[in-house]
Amino acid sequence: MPKETDEIPLAHGLKLIPGVKVKIAEPLARYTSMKIGGPADYFIEVETDEGLSCVLPLLHRYGTAVSLLGNGSNALISDRGVRGAVIHLVGEFRKVEWREEGETVCVRVGAAYAVTQLVRAAARKGYGGLEFAEGIPGTAGGALVMNAGAYGSEFEKVVDQVVGLTREGKTIHFNRPELTFTYRGSNLPAGTVVTRVCLRLRKEEATRVSSKVSELVAKRKSSQPSGYPNSGSMFRNPAGDFAGRLIEAAGLKGKRIGQSQISARHANFIVNLGGAKAEDVRRLMELARAEVKEQFGIELVPEVRLLGEWSAS
């Protein structure tokens, strides 16, 4: 937790910035899809580009560690919480603009806009190319950073430009040829905070796009857990295989530690049965990695980000 001598000038400076709300020692469980997480030293909600361009250099000046939290769907936050500042974008970062250009469509979407909401809006308008992202629970910024994907496609296929800020608060732009995507990675410069993502979609029949989205909704519902909080896929799929298949083959489907459980429906999901601890989720992740490594010689790589202070393994 921040010491009083450190907290007063930094917190005071943050609270003076228009469009910024600061909470001290704010519990993060309510901001994550798994409903797990201890407090952030500084939880900072930022509504505008101008506010963010002031917040980032101030935190940099104080040497404060910075973490970003969108919908909290790809993060496991320690029970002990997160030291430093956690930035949560709201306000104008949740807006989207659509511009038709011939047979294609330029979509300029704020980093905090929900991916599922974007997919369904595109389908209603008859804009194709984003259907694969139906059900991805994160934000546009998070999906860009991790190059989220499903059903044979990834965000890199539709990204046209990325706009962000450096840790010094300077605006930076990346056109598609300047971006180097990898599996579940975008390789942006360290410290970059994505503020807008520009996507390139194509004009199609709205009924066809909506039908494809509905088909994928049904497919996800039939194969993925529902009813309990979770963070989506816990591990990346290894080349030529599936993490869920390997974990199930290792005999761990349904395995529980405390109130956390490897889903009985899909073994690459860990669910919170009610009151689960982050440490128990991490222990299940470590068990899955160890068993898959021992039985199949494959090293599973976490897809979910572990944020905060953790005890030694």
C-alpha positions in Angstrom: 0.0 0.0 0.0 1.2 3.6 -0.6 2.8 5.3 2.3 1.1 8.5 3.5 4.1 10.6 2.5 4.0 9.2 -1.0 0.2 9.1 -1.3 -0.6 12.7 -0.6 1.2 14.5 -3.4 0.5 11.8 -6.1 -3.1 11.3 -5.2 -3.6 15.0 -4.9 -2.0 15.6 -8.3 -4.2 12.9 -9.9 -7.4 14.3 -8.5 -6.6 17.7 -9.9 -6.7 16.3 -13.5 -10.1 16.8 -15.2 -11.9 13.7 -16.3 -10.0 11.5 -13.8 -11.3 9.7 -10.8 -8.9 8.2 -8.2 -9.7 5.6 -5.6 -7.1 4.5 -3.0 -6.9 0.8 -2.0 -9.8 -0.1 -4.3 -10.7 -3.9 -4.3 -10.4 -5.1 -7.9 -12.6 -8.3 -7.8 -15.7 -6.4 -9.1 -13.7 -5.3 -12.1 -12.7 -8.8 -13.2 -14.7 -11.5 -15.0 -13.5 -14.1 -12.4 -14.6 -11.9 -9.5 -11.3 -12.3 -7.8 -8.7 -9.7 -6.8 -7.2 -7.7 -3.9 -6.8 -3.9 -3.8 -5.0 -1.6 -6.1 -2.9 1.1 -4.5 -4.3 3.6 -6.9 -7.3 2.8 -9.1 -7.6 5.4 -11.8 -10.6 5.8 -14.1 -9.8 8.0 -17.0 -12.5 9.5 -19.3 -10.6 11.5 -21.9 -7.4 11.5 -24.0 -6.4 14.8 -22.3 -6.8 13.2 -18.9 -4.7 10.2 -19.9 -2.0 12.3 -21.4 -1.7 14.0 -18.0 -2.0 10.9 -15.8 0.7 8.9 -17.6 3.6 11.4 -17.2 2.6 12.1 -13.6 2.8 8.4 -12.7 6.1 8.2 -14.7 7.5 11.1 -12.8 6.7 9.4 -9.4 8.2 6.1 -10.6 4.8 4.4 -10.1 4.2 1.0 -11.7 1.3 1.1 -14.2 -1.1 -1.8 -15.0 -4.1 -1.6 -17.4 -7.4 -3.2 -16.7 -10.2 -3.4 -19.3 -13.0 -5.8 -18.7 -10.8 -7.9 -16.5 -11.5 -11.0 -18.7 -7.9 -12.0 -19.3 -6.4 -11.2 -15.9 -6.0 -13.1 -12.6 -5.3 -10.5 -9.9 -3.5 -11.6 -6.7 -5.4 -11.7 -3.4 -2.8 -9.3 -2.1 -3.7 -6.8 -4.8 -1.6 -4.7 -7.2 1.1 -2.3 -6.2 1.2 1.0 -8.0 -1.5 2.3 -10.3 -4.2 0.4 -12.2 -5.7 2.5 -15.1 -9.3 1.8 -16.2 -10.4 3.6 -19.4 -14.0 4.8 -19.5 -15.9 7.7 -21.1 -14.8 8.6 -24.6 -12.7 5.4 -24.8 -16.1 3.6 -25.0 -17.1 5.2 -28.3 -17.1 3.9 -31.8 -17.3 5.6 -35.2 -18.3 3.9 -38.5 -17.3 5.2 -41.9 -18.1 3.5 -45.2 -15.4 3.7 -47.9 -16.7 2.0 -51.1 -17.1 -1.7 -50.3 -15.1 -1.5 -47.1 -15.8 0.1 -43.7 -13.4 1.9 -41.4 -14.3 1.4 -37.8 -12.6 3.7 -35.2 -13.2 2.1 -31.9 -12.2 3.2 -28.4 -9.9 0.9 -26.5 -12.5 0.3 -23.7 -15.4 -0.6 -26.1 -16.6 -4.2 -25.5 -15.6 -6.6 -28.3 -18.9 -8.6 -28.2 -20.9 -5.3 -28.4 -18.7 -4.3 -31.4 -19.3 -7.6 -33.2 -23.0 -7.4 -32.8 -23.2 -3.8 -33.9 -21.2 -4.7 -37.0 -23.5 -7.6 -37.8 -26.6 -5.4 -37.5 -25.0 -2.9 -40.0 -24.0 -5.7 -42.4 -20.3 -5.3 -41.9 -18.4 -8.6 -42.1 -14.9 -9.7 -41.0 -15.3 -9.6 -37.2 -17.7 -12.5 -36.6 -14.9 -14.7 -35.3 -14.6 -12.4 -32.2 -18.2 -13.1 -31.0 -18.0 -14.2 -27.4 -14.5 -12.8 -26.8 -15.2 -11.1 -23.4 -12.6 -8.3 -23.5 -12.3 -4.8 -24.8 -11.1 -3.7 -28.2 -7.8 -2.5 -26.7 -7.2 -5.7 -24.9 -8.1 -7.8 -27.9 -5.6 -5.8 -30.0 -2.8 -6.1 -27.5 -3.2 -9.9 -27.1 -4.1 -10.4 -30.8 -7.2 -12.2 -29.6 -8.7 -14.8 -31.9 -11.0 -17.8 -32.4 -12.3 -20.0 -35.1 -9.3 -19.6 -37.3 -9.0 -15.9 -37.3 -7.3 -13.2 -35.2 -7.5 -9.4 -34.7 -4.5 -8.8 -36.9 -6.7 -9.8 -39.9 -8.9 -6.7 -39.5 -6.6 -4.1 -37.8 -5.8 -1.1 -40.0 -4.2 1.3 -37.4 -3.5 1.6 -33.7 -3.4 4.9 -31.8 -1.9 5.1 -28.3 0.1 7.1 -25.8 3.6 6.6 -24.5 4.4 6.5 -20.8 5.4 10.2 -21.2 1.9 11.0 -22.6 2.9 11.5 -26.2 0.5 10.3 -28.9 1.8 7.6 -31.3 0.3 6.0 -34.4 1.0 2.6 -35.9 -0.2 1.7 -39.4 -0.7 -1.9 -40.3 2.7 -2.4 -42.0 4.4 -1.2 -38.8 2.7 -3.8 -36.6 4.2 -7.2 -36.0 1.6 -9.6 -34.7 2.3 -13.1 -33.2 0.1 -15.7 -31.7 -1.6 -13.9 -28.8 0.7 -10.9 -29.1 1.0 -7.5 -30.8 4.6 -6.6 -29.9 3.8 -2.9 -29.3 6.6 -0.9 -27.7 6.8 -1.3 -23.9 4.7 1.2 -22.0 2.3 1.9 -24.9 -1.3 2.5 -23.8 -3.7 1.8 -26.6 -6.5 4.4 -26.9 -8.1 3.7 -30.3 -8.1 0.8 -32.7 -9.0 1.3 -36.4 -10.4 -1.8 -38.1 -11.1 -2.5 -41.7 -14.3 -4.5 -42.4 -16.3 -5.3 -45.5 -19.8 -4.6 -46.5 -22.0 -7.7 -46.7 -25.7 -8.7 -46.3 -26.7 -8.0 -42.7 -28.7 -11.3 -42.6 -25.6 -13.3 -43.6 -23.3 -11.7 -41.0 -25.9 -12.0 -38.3 -26.5 -15.6 -39.1 -22.8 -16.4 -38.8 -22.7 -14.6 -35.4 -25.7 -16.5 -34.1 -24.0 -19.8 -35.2 -20.9 -19.0 -33.2 -22.9 -17.9 -30.2 -24.6 -21.3 -30.2 -21.2 -23.0 -30.7 -19.7 -21.2 -27.7 -22.6 -21.9 -25.5 -22.5 -25.6 -26.2 -18.7 -26.0 -25.5 -17.8 -23.4 -22.9 -18.8 -23.1 -19.2 -21.5 -20.8 -18.1 -23.0 -19.9 -14.8 -19.7 -19.4 -12.9 -17.3 -16.5 -13.2 -14.2 -17.3 -15.3 -11.4 -15.6 -17.2 -11.8 -17.4 -20.5 -9.0 -19.6 -21.8 -6.3 -20.0 -19.2 -3.6 -21.3 -21.6 -2.5 -20.7 -25.2 -3.0 -23.6 -27.5 0.3 -25.3 -28.3 1.1 -25.8 -32.0 -1.0 -28.5 -33.5 -3.0 -29.2 -30.4 -5.4 -27.8 -27.8 -4.7 -26.9 -24.2 -8.1 -28.1 -23.1 -7.6 -31.5 -24.7 -4.2 -31.9 -23.0 -5.5 -30.9 -19.6 -8.5 -33.3 -19.9 -6.2 -36.1 -21.1 -4.0 -35.5 -18.1 -7.1 -36.4 -15.9 -7.7 -32.9 -14.5 -11.1 -32.0 -15.8 -13.2 -31.1 -12.8 -10.3 -30.9 -10.4 -10.9 -28.5 -7.5 -8.7 -26.6 -5.2 -10.7 -24.6 -2.7 -13.6 -22.9 -4.5 -11.8 -22.9 -7.9 -12.3 -25.7 -10.4 -11.0 -26.8 -13.8 -14.3 -26.7 -15.7 -16.1 -30.0 -16.1 -17.2 -28.7 -19.5 -14.0 -27.3 -21.0 -10.7 -28.1 -19.3 -8.9 -24.9 -20.5 -11.3 -22.8 -18.3 -11.0 -22.4 -14.5 -14.2 -21.3 -12.8 -15.0 -19.6 -9.5 -17.5 -21.7 -7.7 -18.0 -18.9 -5.2 -15.4 -17.2 -3.0 -12.4 -18.7 -4.8 -9.0 -17.3 -4.1 -6.5 -16.2 -6.7 -3.8 -18.4 -5.1 -6.0 -21.4 -5.5 -6.6 -20.6 -9.2 -2.8 -20.2 -9.7 -2.2 -23.6 -8.0 -4.6 -25.2 -10.4 -2.8 -23.6 -13.3 0.6 -24.9 -12.0 -0.9 -28.3 -11.5 -2.2 -28.4 -15.1 1.2 -27.2 -16.4 3.1 -29.8 -14.4 0.9 -32.7 -15.4 0.8 -31.9 -19.1 4.5 -31.4 -19.1 5.1 -34.7 -17.3 2.6 -36.8 -19.3 3.0 -35.3 -22.7 6.3 -33.3 -22.7 4.4 -30.1 -23.7 4.9 -26.8 -21.9 1.7 -24.9 -21.6 2.0 -21.1 -21.7 -0.5 -19.1 -19.8 -2.9 -16.9 -21.8 -4.3 -15.1 -18.8 -2.1 -12.4 -17.2 -1.2 -12.7 -13.6 -1.2 -9.2 -12.0 -0.1 -8.2 -8.5 1.9 -9.6 -5.6 2.2 -13.4 -5.4 3.8 -15.7 -2.9 6.9 -17.7 -4.0 5.9 -20.9 -5.8 
